[in-house]
Amino acid sequence: MKNQSRSDLSLAQRWVLAIRPKTLTAAVAPVIVGWGVAHTTGYFHWGAALVAMFVSIMIQIGTNLVNDVVDFSKGADTEARTGPLRVTQTGLLTPRQVWSGVIVTFGLAVLAGLYLTWIAGWPVLILGALCLLSGIGYTAGPFPLAYHGLGDLFVLLFFGFAAVVGTVFVVGAEIPPLAWFAAMAAGVLTVNILVVNNIRDIETDRAAGRKNLPVVFGRKAAESEFALMLVIAYAIPPILTCKQVSSPWVLLSLLTLPQGIRIWGRLRSGQSGQVLNPLLGQTAQLLLRFCVLFTIGLLI
């Protein structure tokens, strides 16, 4: 977006940019998988299913807003930024406005979470509190996870295990072994979104003092991490089938493997900076397509 056109944006358009709609795939896809696993338990609470999706989206948006304002204050988002536009750094929204957005989105997540707690009990309250604290602590606080090499672990734990297993618990009332495998598959593919993001931002992250994998060990290490995450994700459906934990229909998710290999190939081509933005979107699409096909397989 050109500088001269930014002032023409309405307040609503500025907030749309702030919440980063394209990133919401990471909030939606794991919950969809959780729905599929919950369906296999023979019990499915539709109210909890819809509220779980709402909570996941609100926490994702709130985390995005925290990231936007804190990265600007820490100097990670500057004019040299190669990723999509950030509203605080460009002056489209003030830090106070963005923090107000954080309060609103996290507040809505808390209110909706109380409903889930009423349905499934106190463990949901603890899980929700951990998710909110981690959403803030990803870039803010005395020990920001993203600045100390813990971003990948955060994504795996909260976009994989917390999102999937938590959804299964509130929607299906129990946690079958299948839930942990499904959570791992969704989690590692979500990690790959962060891997592409970190490779794209390696220079600005280094300047801002971030200590993620590509900054510390180099781009090749991050490319290898991407490949490892693919291997783990695509090994899970055959394992579930061989162990008869699920029906062979979950193998439908393997139809997305060629896309994953193509993305990895492009990642290894040496492209950097803004050129990787489309690849970031494709990695998010890969996650969603895998999770949808995996869920369809569970439902069949």
Summary of the structure (lengths in Angstrom):
residues: 300
radius of gyration: 19.0
end to end distance: 44.1
largest distance: 58.9
contacts: 1056
relative contact order: 0.14
helix: 80%
strand: 0%
